[in-house]
Amino acid sequence: MSTRPRDRLGVIGFGPIGRRLAARFRDADDGPQLAALLVRERQASDAAALAPDAAICTDIDSFLKARPTVAVECASAATLVEAAPALLASGCDILPLSLGAFADRDAETLLKQAAAKGPGRIEVPAGALGSIGFLTAARENGLARVEMRIGYPLERWQMMGADRFVTLKGLREPTVFLEASAREIAAQFPGHLNVTIGVALAGLGLDDTQVTLLADPTVTQAWFELEAHSASGPVHLRVDGRDAPVHQDPLDYTTFSVIRLLQRRSAAIAT
């Protein structure tokens, strides 16, 4: 029987991802033990009903008192920036999903400095792309170019305000409407497209990762394409969304990439 200590898991945020993580680990025999949820006051009763054995917290101080050893942030970029220094200083590791925080240079500096001081550390999940490990491997052998293409259905782009770049109505085929660095893309669509920041942090950085956005009337969920070139050879990765209504929870790889990282921390054979 394994003697590895189980992580104490804290979840910050109680949207679809936070709820899914809480439900997955509240009674789990593998991976971490759910210790605390940091939620808004109006969400506290729902959180307590979902995870009755976890500490339900509405401020960072009470969350820290629950002694999480790893925290998943799935709330907002502002919450990540506010909570990260204290969490990292307490020795708690952070798996952040609101990676758009890194697009702001001051916030990026704060997060990097707090992680450097530790003793907690930040581990960046692959998110909706599913895997970014090959980019960090390629950095060891001449990674020279990283390009990403993202396609969303027209209705999603409409909700995100992309009509300031392109006339969405009447499009019949996938149409490029913006090409820029990952940092510029994140600035244009704050709170969205966190996957681009994950790719940039794993590879060449926010200013040297090129992103192309497409409005795609042929799909109902997002798709992602990634091309990378290094001395080890080129890589082409594509991830498509499932066929589901545009307003439905996409159930993409984001939650499951976090579950993998959490389970990997205590696995006898880490894959």
N, C-alpha and C positions, 0 to 999 in steps of 0.2 A: 504494500500500500504506500502511495506517495506521501512524503512528509513535507512537500513543498507548501509553504504558507499560501493561502488564498488571498488575492487582492480584495480590498474593501472598495467597492465601486460607488462612485458618486456620479449622478447624472444631472447636468445643468440644462434645464429647459424641459418643457412638458408638451411639446408639439408631437406630431406623429412619430418622429424618430425617438424622442425621449420616452414616449409611452411604450414603443416597441422594445427598447432596450430594458426598461423596467420590467415589462412582462416577461422578457426572456430570462432575466437573471434573478428574479425575486425568489424563485424556488429551485434554482439550477444546482445540480450536483457537480457540474464542471464549470471552469472559468471562475470569475470573481463572485463574491458575495455582495449583493446589492445592499449598500449601507445607508445611502442618503439620496434624496432628490431635492434640488434647488428649484423652486417653482414660484410663480406669482401667487399672491395671497388668494386670489379668486380661484386658483387651481388646487389649493391645498386639500380640500375635501376629496376631490377626484383622485389626487395622487395618493392619499391615505387609503382610499378604497382599493386602488390598484396594487399598492405595495404596503400592506399594513405593518410589516416588520421593519420597514426602512424609516429613517428619520426624515420627516417632511420639513424642509427648511424654506424660509422666505428671505433670508439674508445670508451673506457670505460668512459671517462670524459663526452662526449656528451650523452652517454646512461644514466649516473647518472643525468644529467641535465633534462632529461625527467621525472624524479621522479617516477620510478616504485616502487610499494609497494611489488610486488612479481615478481621474474624473474625465468624463466625456462631455464636452461642451457642444450643445446643439440648440443654442438660444439665439445669440446675435453677436455681431462683431463687437459692439460696445460692451456686452457682458463679458466676452472673452478678455478684452483689454483691461477691464476693471478687476476681474477675478484672478487673472493669471499670476500676477506678482505674489500675492499672498499664498495662493495654492502651491506654487513652485517653491517658495521659501519654506513652506511647511513640510516639504519632501514629497508632495503629491505630484504624480505625473499627469499630464494633460493630453488628451486626444481631441484636438479642436476640429470642428466642422465649419465654423464661421470663418473660413480662411480669408475672406475679403478684408479682414482686419489688417492683414499684411500688406494690402495695397496702399495704405496710408504710411508714408515713410516714418513719421514719428511713432506710430503704433508698432510698425515693424521693428524699429530700434528698441522700443520698450520691451516687446516680447522676446526679442533675441537676447537682450541684456539680462532679463529676468531668468531666462532659461540657462544662460551661461553661468549665472550665480548659483542656480539650483538651490538645494540638491535635487529637486524635482526636475523633470525634463519634458519637453514637448515632442510628441511623436505624431507625425502628420499622416492621417489615413488616406488611402487611395480614393475614397469617396465614390462618386458615381462611375468613375472609370474602372474601378475594380482592382487595378494593379498599376503601380508606378515604380516598382522595385527595379525594373530594368533600366530606368533613367539614372538612378543613383549608381547602379553598376557601370553604366556607360560613362559616367563622369570620371571613372578611374582610367578610362582609355579613350581620350580624345573626343568627348561629346562636343559636337560643333554646331548642331542645328536642331531645334525642337519647334515643330509647328503643330498647331491644334486647330481642328475645324469642328464647329458645333452647330448642329441643326435643331431648331425647335419648330413646332407647328405654329401657324400664323396666330392662333388665338393666344398662345403662351407669350409670344413676342408682343402682341397687342397689350396684354396685361402688364408687361414689363416696360412699356413705353418705347418700343423700338420704332414706332411709326414716326418718330422724329428723324429717323434715318432713311426710311424707305416707305413707299406706299404699299401697304400690305394687302389691301383689298384688291381682289382680282388676280393675284399671283397664281400661276398655274404650274410653275416648276421651281425647284430649289434656286434661291437667289441670294448671292453674296451681297451684304449691305454694310459690313464694317470689317476692316482689317487693321489691327493695332497690336501693341504689346499687351501682355497679360495685365500689367499694372493699369494701362489706359482702359482696357476692357472692364476691369473691376470698378474703376472710377465711374464709368458710364452706366454700369448696372449694379449699384451697391446692393448687397444682400442676395445677389444671384451669381451664378457661374463660379461658385467656389472651386469647382473642379479645375478651372484654369490655374488658380493659385497653387493648388496641390501639385499640379504638373510642373509649374515654375519652380517651386521650392525644391522639388526632387531633382530638377535638371539644371537649367542655365540661369535661373533667377527671373524675377518679374519683368525686368526691362529687356531681356534678350530672348524671351519666349514669345513667339508670334502666334496670334490667334485670329482666325477668320470666322465670322458669324454668318449663318445662312438662315433665311426664312424658308421653311420647307412645307409646302401645302400637301405633300404626299404622305406625311406621318402624323400620328396622334401623340407621340411621346418623343423625348429628346434622343438624339444620337450624337456620338462623339468619335472623332477620328484623330489619331495621334501619329505623327511621323517624327522619327529621331534618327540622326546620322552620327555615328562615331567611328573610331578606327576599327571597332569590332564588326561593323557592318550596319546597314540600315534596318530599322524596325518600323513596321506599320501595324497599328492596332486600331480596331473599330469595335465599338460597343453600341448596339442598337437597343432602343426601348421596346417594351412589349406593346402589343396592339391593345390599347385600352383608351377609354375616353379621356380627353385632354384634362378634364377637371378631376379625374380619379387619381388617388395616391399612386405615384409612379412605381413604388416598390422597386427602386433601382438598387444598385450595388452599395449605396452609401451606408445604410444600416449594417449590412452584412460584412462590409469591409471592417467596420468597427468591431463587430462581434468576433471576427477572426483575430484581430489584434489583441482583444481582451483574452480570448481563450489561449492564444499563443504564449502569453506571459507565464502561464503555469503548465503548459503542455509538456509531457515527458518527451515527446518528439515534436518539435516545433516545425510546422510547415507553412 
